Amino acid sequence: MAAASTALRPLFLPHLPIAATVPFRLHPPPLLLPLRSLRISLPPSRSRLSTVVFAQSNLFKVVQTSWRIGKDVTEAGANLVPDSIPRPIARIGIITVAVTIALFILKSFVSTVFFVLAMMGLVYFVFVSLNTDELSIVASSPHPTRRKH
């Protein structure tokens, strides 16, 4: 009987007893719990809704991941600096260079967007000023879809 139960044990869980390998369903928790069920399901000490919502927020995860990547990039950049320069000064230099590059890219993007918007406004202004006679005829007619020739 022991050989049969050992053969039935899943291969990926060899260290667990047989009782632990009985299948059962685990339902993943919803992303944001309703207020009523959150207060009922959590003990009073942990029922702070703002903490739970903040921890489940995607923005918080994005900020955490960005901070971790920034730290890793700073450490990798500081490792490229010669050892004769102290590590804190190397990190500060790498951060300064990275922020300068990021601000340059942001400035370029923003100036490009404003240039495109200004050109669109200029083209629209020229179009309206060159087509004032056609626009006034359409605006003065009782039925804008019917034009008098």
C-alpha positions as CSV (number, residue, x, y, z in Angstrom):
1,M,0.0,0.0,0.0
2,A,2.9,2.4,0.8
3,A,4.3,1.8,-2.7
4,A,1.0,2.7,-4.3
5,S,0.6,5.9,-2.3
6,T,4.2,6.9,-3.1
7,A,3.5,6.3,-6.8
8,L,0.4,8.5,-6.7
9,R,2.3,11.4,-5.1
10,P,3.0,14.2,-7.6
11,L,6.5,14.3,-8.9
12,F,7.0,18.0,-8.2
13,L,6.1,17.7,-4.5
14,P,8.2,14.8,-3.3
15,H,8.9,16.3,0.1
16,L,5.2,16.9,1.2
17,P,3.2,14.2,2.9
18,I,0.4,12.5,1.0
19,A,-2.3,14.5,2.8
20,A,-0.8,17.8,1.5
21,T,-1.1,16.7,-2.1
22,V,-4.9,16.5,-2.1
23,P,-6.1,19.0,-4.7
24,F,-8.1,22.0,-3.5
25,R,-9.0,25.3,-5.1
26,L,-7.4,28.6,-4.3
27,H,-9.2,31.6,-5.6
28,P,-7.0,34.6,-6.2
29,P,-8.1,37.7,-4.2
30,P,-9.8,40.4,-6.2
31,L,-7.7,43.5,-7.0
32,L,-9.7,45.9,-5.0
33,L,-12.0,44.5,-2.3
34,P,-15.4,46.2,-1.6
35,L,-15.5,48.3,1.5
36,R,-17.9,46.0,3.4
37,S,-16.1,42.8,2.6
38,L,-12.8,44.3,3.5
39,R,-13.9,45.4,6.9
40,I,-15.5,42.0,7.6
41,S,-12.6,39.8,6.3
42,L,-9.7,41.6,8.0
43,P,-9.1,41.9,11.7
44,P,-9.7,45.4,13.2
45,S,-6.0,46.2,13.4
46,R,-5.5,45.6,9.7
47,S,-8.7,47.2,8.4
48,R,-7.1,50.4,7.2
49,L,-8.5,50.7,3.7
50,S,-6.1,53.4,2.5
51,T,-3.1,51.2,3.2
52,V,-4.6,48.2,1.3
53,V,-5.7,50.3,-1.7
54,F,-2.3,52.0,-1.8
55,A,-0.5,48.7,-1.7
56,Q,-2.6,47.2,-4.5
57,S,-2.2,50.3,-6.7
58,N,-0.3,49.9,-10.0
59,L,1.2,53.3,-9.5
60,F,2.9,52.2,-6.3
61,K,4.3,49.1,-8.1
62,V,5.6,51.3,-11.0
63,V,7.3,53.7,-8.5
64,Q,8.9,50.7,-6.7
65,T,10.1,49.1,-9.9
66,S,11.5,52.4,-11.2
67,W,13.3,53.1,-7.9
68,R,14.8,49.6,-8.0
69,I,15.9,49.9,-11.6
70,G,17.4,53.3,-10.8
71,K,19.4,52.0,-7.9
72,D,20.7,49.1,-10.1
73,V,21.7,51.4,-12.9
74,T,23.4,53.7,-10.4
75,E,25.4,50.8,-8.9
76,A,26.3,49.5,-12.4
77,G,27.5,52.9,-13.5
78,A,29.4,53.5,-10.3
79,N,31.2,50.1,-10.9
80,L,32.4,51.5,-14.2
81,V,34.1,54.4,-12.5
82,P,37.8,53.8,-11.4
83,D,38.3,52.6,-7.9
84,S,40.4,55.7,-7.0
85,I,37.1,57.7,-6.9
86,P,35.1,57.1,-3.7
87,R,31.8,55.2,-4.3
88,P,29.5,57.9,-2.9
89,I,31.0,60.5,-5.2
90,A,30.8,58.1,-8.2
91,R,27.1,57.4,-7.4
92,I,26.4,61.2,-7.2
93,G,28.2,61.7,-10.6
94,I,26.2,58.9,-12.3
95,I,22.9,60.2,-10.9
96,T,23.8,63.7,-12.1
97,V,24.6,62.4,-15.6
98,A,21.4,60.3,-15.8
99,V,19.2,63.2,-14.6
100,T,20.8,65.5,-17.2
101,I,20.2,63.0,-20.0
102,A,16.6,62.4,-18.9
103,L,15.8,66.1,-18.7
104,F,17.4,66.7,-22.1
105,I,15.2,63.9,-23.6
106,L,12.1,65.3,-21.8
107,K,12.8,68.8,-23.1
108,S,13.2,67.5,-26.6
109,F,10.0,65.6,-26.5
110,V,8.0,68.6,-25.0
111,S,9.5,71.1,-27.5
112,T,8.6,68.7,-30.4
113,V,5.0,68.4,-29.1
114,F,4.6,72.2,-28.8
115,F,6.2,72.7,-32.3
116,V,3.7,70.3,-33.8
117,L,0.8,71.9,-32.0
118,A,1.9,75.4,-33.1
119,M,2.2,74.2,-36.7
120,M,-1.2,72.7,-36.6
121,G,-2.6,75.9,-35.2
122,L,-0.8,77.9,-38.0
123,V,-2.1,75.7,-40.7
124,Y,-5.7,75.9,-39.3
125,F,-5.4,79.7,-39.1
126,V,-4.2,79.9,-42.7
127,F,-6.9,77.6,-43.9
128,V,-9.7,79.6,-42.1
129,S,-8.3,82.9,-43.4
130,L,-8.1,81.7,-47.0
131,N,-11.5,80.1,-47.0
132,T,-13.6,82.9,-45.3
133,D,-15.8,83.4,-48.4
134,E,-16.9,79.8,-48.6
135,L,-17.4,79.5,-44.8
136,S,-19.6,82.7,-44.8
137,I,-21.8,81.3,-47.6
138,V,-22.3,78.0,-45.7
139,A,-22.9,79.8,-42.4
140,S,-25.5,82.3,-43.9
141,S,-27.6,79.7,-45.8
142,P,-30.6,78.2,-43.9
143,H,-29.6,74.7,-44.7
144,P,-25.8,74.2,-44.4
145,T,-25.9,71.1,-46.6
146,R,-27.5,72.9,-49.5
147,R,-25.4,75.5,-51.3
148,K,-26.7,78.1,-53.6
149,H,-24.6,78.5,-56.7
